[in-house]
Amino acid sequence: MASSTGQHSLPTSPGFVTVQVLDGGSFTANLNVIHAGSPSVPFRCHSWVFYIHHKPSGRHILWDVGLSADPAEYTAFNIRHSLEILHPVSPRLSLSEQLMKKGVKADQIDTVIFSHHHWDHSRPIKGMFPKATGYFGPGTFAHCTPGQFYDDPYDVSGKWDANFFHPQKATENCTEIKGEWQAFGPFEKAVDFLGDGSLWVIQTPGHMPGNLAAAARLPGGEWVVLASDCCHSKALLEGKEEFATWKSSSGEVEGLHDDLSATKNTIRNLQTLENDYNAHVALAHDSTWMLSGTDEVLMSLLDDDLRDFAKARLPTGGFP
């Protein structure tokens, strides 16, 4: 809606959540698969995880779980196409250890919302967070079922984890998000996840079926948008770079997004949230805001340890 001053506003509510960034590990990426026309420039790509606390209800929520360097956590397909190529490094401390430093026990995590089911965001949580329910965006199960198990032989269709999606043998407690989908700013489909306007989960088509973002209202009333892999760099979000594509061996045009047209529309909507609604967008693999330190709202999501890490380590291997 628009106010009488012409400024746009998001749903008003006294509800709020606190949000903190966690280290979700990293891997070696290359600019030439992200930005069109870029030379081959390798860099250390971090996977940021977000811990969300809703004090009124006592809910403890994770947005994604990052990655692991342990091949035992992945299918043969992902080992061959991701781990052996991108050389992931597990976080310096496990997610459970990072949460414990904040006074949160692993069995207090009741919810994990997966932005999408890619190897560097989504892996089984039963062993890490035994009381948590996992949530995916609508369309994820139809796209990823039945999946492959860890001990299945290599299969070209084995990208998805059967522990989540196998109709009879799945081990994970997970489901798709359901609710009353309604407009949130420029986006057509969002759900008030906690029921008090403090955390909206948004359908953001393009990257893969079921792709999600979230908008969290902070104690001061600011909105932070967790945009995950809606795009992979701030430069793409700002329109300063174009999305890289390439031709496969069969001649088909490929890229990091299943539907590039839908992705570009999602990016336009994220730009609108930033420019017209004063939201602050945090991407899953972008570290530029940590390097610049100019966005005080986003910087407030970092604890002292991550601030020190950003200052000491990111300049030597962060995103250019």
N, C-alpha and C positions, 0 to 999 in steps of 0.2 A: 504494500500500500504506500501511498505518498502522503506526506504531511503537508500542512498548509504552507510551509516554507519551501516546498519543492524537494526536500530531502527524503529519501526513501528510508523506511524502517522495517525491521524484522519483527516477528511476533514479540509482543511485550509480555513480560512475566517476571515475578520476583525470584523465580527459581534460578539456581546457578550450580555449576560444578567446578571443581578444581581440576586442572590438567597439568601433568608433568611429563617431560620427555624421558624415555629410557633408551639405552643403547641396545639396538637389536642386531648388532653385528655389521659386517661389511663385506664387500667383494670387489673384484677388479672389473671395472666397466670401461667403455670407450666412447668418446664423444661422437664418433662417426656412426654409431647406431642410434644416437639420440637427436643430433642436429644435422639437418640436410647440408651436404657440402663440407662438413667438418673434416679436417685431416684426422688421422689415427692418433688420438691423444688419450692414453690410458689414465685413469684416475681411480682413487679409492672411493667407492660408492657406499655410503652408509645407509642402513635401513633403520629408520627411527620408529620406535614404538611409543604409544601414548597411554599413560595411566590416568584414568578418570575416576574421581571420587565424588559421590553424591551423598553429602553428609546427612540430609534429612531422612533418607531411606537406608543409609548404611551400605549402599551399593558400591562395590569396587569392580571397576571395568577396565579391561585392556582393549585398546584399538590396535589390532594386529599383534603378532608375536615375533616378528623378525625372522632371522634365519639361524641355521646351525651349520657348523663345519663337519658334523658327524654324518657320514654316508648312511649309517643305520637308520636315519630318520627320513630317508628319501627313496623313491622308486628308482629302478634301474634307468628309466628314461631321464629323470632329473639328475642323476649322478653323471650320466654321459653328456647331457646337453647344458647342464648348469654348473654343478660342482667341479667337474674336470676342466671346464673352460674358464670359469669366473673365480675360482680359488677363494671360496668364502672363508671368512674368519669369524668365529663365534664372538659374541660380546665379551668384553673384559671380565665382567661378572654376569652370571646367569640372570635372567629376569627375576627369578625368585630371590636371588641374593640382592639385587638392586632394590626390590620392593621391601625386603627385610630391613635394609638400611633406612627406609622411610617409615618403618614401624608397621608394615603390612605383611601378614603371613600369606603364604601361597594358598592356603585353604580359605582365605577370605575373599579371593577373587571369585566372583560369582558369574561373571559374564566376560566372554571374549568376542568382540565383534570383528569379523574378518572383512577388510575392505574388498578383498577378492582372493581367489584361491590360486595364487602363484607361490612358488617355492620359498621366496624371500619374505613372505608375509604370513603364510598359513602353513602350519604343521600341527600334528596332533597335540592336544593340550591335556589329555587325561592324566599323564604322568607328572606334568608340571603343576597343574591347577585342578586337583581332583574334584572340586565342587562346582566347577565352572560349566556353563552351557555355552556352546559356540553358536554364533549366528552368522549367516551368509545373506547376501542380497538375493531378491527374487530372480529366479532363472538359473541360479548356480547349480542346483541339483540336476535339473534337466540337461545342463551342458556337461557336467562332470561325471555323472553316473555311467557305469559302475565304478570306474577307477581301477587302479592296480595296487596290489599289496607289495610291501617291501621285498618279500622273498620271491615275487613273481619274476620270471625271466624278462629280459628286455623286450619291450613292445613299443612300436612307434606311437601307439595310442595311449601309452602309459604315463601321461603327464599328470593325471589327477590321482589323488590319494583315496584308495578304496576304504581306508579306515574311517573316512567321513561319509562316503557316498554309496558303498555297496549295499544293495537293498536288503540282503540277509546277514552279511558278515561285518558290517560297520561296527567299529569299537567306540567311536566318539559320540558323546552326547551333544548333538547339534541339530539345528533346524534353520529354516529361512525366516527372516524377519517378516512379521505380519502386523497388520494394523490399519489404521485409517490414513491412507496416503493423501497428502494435501500439499498445496503449494508452499514453498519456502523461498521468498525472494523470487529470483528468476527461474528457479527450478520447479518443475511440475509435480514431482513426487517426493515427499518427505514424510517421515513419521516422528511424532513426539515420543521418543523412546522411553523416557522416564515419566511422562504424563504431566510434567509441570513446566514445560517449555525450556528446560535447561540443556537438553541434548537432543538434537534433531539428526536422524539418520536419513541421508539423501541418496536417491538413485541417480547415479552419474554415468550414463551409458558411454560406451566407446572402447575402454581398455579391454574388457572381456565381459561376457554375460554375468550379471549380478554385481557389477562394479559399484562401490559405494563411496561416499564421503560422509563426513559428520560435521555439524556445526555445534560448538559448545559455547554456552554463555558463562563467562567468568564472573567472579564475585563483584567486580567493578562494573559489570554490564557490557564489557567488550565481547565481541564474537570472534572465536577462533575456528577456522574451517580446516579440518583434517582431510586433505584432498588426496592423500596416498599417491597412487599412480595415475591419476587423471592426466598428468603429464610428468616428465622426469627431470625437469629443470625449471628454475625461475624464469630463465630467458624464454622458454616456450610459453609459460604462463603470461609473460609480458608482451608476447608477440614479436620479440626481438630475433627469434630463430624460427626456422621451419622444421616440421617433423621429418626425420629421416625415413626413407623407404628404400627398398632394394628388391631385386628380382631373385626369386628362388631358382634352383636348378631346373625346375619345370616351367620357368618363365612367368610365374605368378608374382604380383607385387606384394611384398611383405613389409612388416614393420613391427613396432612394439605394441601396436594397438589393433585389436580385431576389426574395429569399425572406425576408420580415421575421420570420416565425416561426422559421426556422432561424437567422437572425441573433441573435435574442433568446436562443436556446439557447446559441449560441456565446459570447455575452456572459456568460451565467451561468457557463459553464465558465471563462472568463477571470477572472471574479470569484473563483471557487474557487481558481484558481492563485494569485491575489494573497492571498486571505484564509486559505486552508488550507495553502498550500505556500510562502508567503513569496516568491513570484516578483514581479518588478518589470516592469510592462507599459509598453511604449513604443508608442504609436500613430503612424501615419505622418504625421498632420497635427496632432497635439497638441503644444503648446508650454508647457502649464501647468507641467510639472515643471521646465522651464528657467527659467521666471519665478519659481517659488517657491524653487528651489535646495535643497529640503529632502530630496530622495531622493538620498543620497550615491552609491548604486550607479548610478543613471541619470546623475547628474552626472559620474561618472567616465568616461562615454562621450564627453565633450566635450573637444576640445583648447582651448588658450588662445584661439584665434581665435574659435571658436564661443561660448565663454564670454563673451568681450567683446561679440560680436554680440548674444547673448541679453540681456545687461545693458543695452546701449545702444539696441537697435532693437526688440526684441520688446515692451517695455512700450507703445510707441507704435502697434503694429499687431498685437499677438499676440491669441490667443484670450481673450475676456473671462473 
